[in-house]
Amino acid sequence: MSTAPHIMFAGGGAAGQVFPGIAIASHLTELIPQANITFAGPGKSREKHSVRSAGYHYLVIPAQPLPRNPMQAIRFVTDNVAGYCAAKWMLREQRVSLVVGLGGYTSTAVVRAAAERAIPFILLEQNAIPSHTTRWLSRAAKMVCAAFEEIRPHLPVQAAVQVTGNPARPAFEKLFQRLNGSATLIAKDGIISGVDFGKQRQKRLVILGGSGGARSINESLPSALQQLKTDLSDWQIVHQTGEGQLQQTEARYRGTGVAALAVTYIDEIASVLFASDLVICRSSGATLAELAIAGVPAVLIPYAQAPEDRQLANAKVFATAKAARIIHEDSHPGSLEKTLVRELKPLLVDETLRRTMADNMRSFARPHASADIAAVIHEVLYGVRSRRLAA
């Protein structure tokens, strides 16, 4: 390829669909320094901020997720048709060389437009059960980079699939590399490879309500932890509430008398998780990838509204390996709270159990996923595999 390639990452709607693209892009800038890299997404403010802070251009494409009621159906049709038309024009105008579909409703419009214009594309599939877009377009994709081996039976046999793992944010990769080069992972003075997490730190429980908030988690955890106060006497609790739910969650903790640090968003999430002992969270592919690299055991509460129970399928892979435990959301009042108490108690008091789960969690770590996917992109563009992928 004589001219500098233009690579477009398309997707979004959730932070977990944008961060992998940023991680891959950081490796691409080293592998192909002359490459022009652009992100296309639905225009959510946090996504735009994350992409632009990383130094990449961000373009907005009209798109809507599947409608949940008839009132949303008209906008779903009009916005997605408009997004597809805009994507076709943009791909030509921007002279895009290759599209990377990150998942999410914006990804579908741009990848379809790329297929229509005969522009090569690569699909990232973060879940154990693939999306409709991945199933539909996998035959035409140059490669499907998958997070789970379990994806293969769901795709046509003709589809090119490579299990790369899910990319983690660069901070996770860097901290993993620093730990991997250290003889002792956790020093007695609380320093991990030069990263000070505090002398004689407390055991840490982290609750991730997600960047957009997970109402059932935010509502149930304070009262559940109240019933476990005795077991939590030497634990620090950090609760990420997501946007719009901080004040209500703080009020619930005050009402129960549980000491917890509640925040809207954890900026330094990698350093926090590497120094944590247990996490309660959803089970998106991106979240699980980062938990594996951090080596922290988890109680997973799959999002019940995820299409085809994809989050549950992800969680089952980790639960089967005894790296995590699954709690199912239930619509009955108080059910989630009771289940949380039952499942958390042994994990809070049994350090040996947590260590075993942590070891099992680390077995899923794919710290080179971003570099391997960047190598796939390089091969598609130039026909030559980079040394990292060929190794």
C-alpha positions, 0 to 999 in steps of 0.5 A: 500500500503506497499511501498511508492507510486510513483505519476506521474503528466503528462502534459504541453505545457503551464504554466497553465497546470503545476502550478496546478500539483505543487499545488496538489503536495505540498498538497500531500507531507503533506498528503503522506510524503513518496510519490515519486512525478515526473513530465513528460512533453515536456521539455519547459524550464520555465516548467522544471524550475518551477517544479525543483524549487518546488523540484520535478523531471522532465522527458521529454516525446516527444510530439507535439500539433495538427499540424497547417500545413502539414509540422508539421504532420510528426513530430506530428505522429513520436514524439507522437508515440515515446512519447507513447512508452517512457511513457510505458517504463518509467511507468514500469521502474519508478514503477509508482503507479498512474498517474495524467493527467494535460492536454496538449499534453504530458498528452495524451501519458502518460495517454494512456500508464497508461491505457495500463499498468492498472495503475490507473489514474486521469484526471484534466479537467480545461475547461468547454468543456473537451478535447478529451483525457478526453472524450476518457479516462474518463470511465477508469479514477478513477476520473475526477476532473473538474473545471466546472459543465458544463462539465458533459453533455460532458462526458459519464454517467459512468464517475466518476466526481467530481467538485473540481475547478481548483488548484491555485498556492500555493501563491494564496492559502496562501494569500487567507488564510491570507486574510480570517483570517483578519477582514479587507481585505484592510487596509487604509495604503495599507497593506493586512494582513501584505502584504504591497502593498504601502500606498494609492496605485493607482488603478491598471490595469493588462494586462496578455499577458500570459507566452508565449505571446499573440500578439493581446493583446500586439499589441492592448492595448497600442493604446486602452489605449491611447484613455482612458488616461483621465480615466487612470490618477489615474491608474497604468498599469502593462503589462505582455508581455510574452516571446519575446515581451517585447521590441516591447510592450515597444516601443508601449507604448512610442509611445502612451505616456501611462505610463505603466510598461511592464515586460516579466513575473510577478514572484509575480503574486498573490500579484499583483492580490490581489492588483489590480482593473481590469485585461485584460487577456485570459480565460484559466481555471487556469487563471480564478481560480486564478482571482476568488481567488484574487477577481478581475474583468476581461475583458476576450479575449478568445484565438480564436485558442483554440480547440472547443472554450474552452476558450470562453466556460470558459469565458461565465460561468464567464460573465453570472455571471457578474464577467467578460466581454468578448471581441472577437478577430477579424481579422479585423485591429483595431477591437480589439482596438475599442472594448477594448476602448468601454468595458474598459471605464465604468469599469475604471470610475465606482467603484461600477460596479467593486466592484459588479463584484469583489464580483461575481468573488469571488463566483467562488473561490475554494481555497481548490481545490488542497487539495481536489484533493490530497484527491482524490489521497489519496483515490485512493491509500489507499481507505480512504478519507482524512478529507478535502474531507470528510468534 
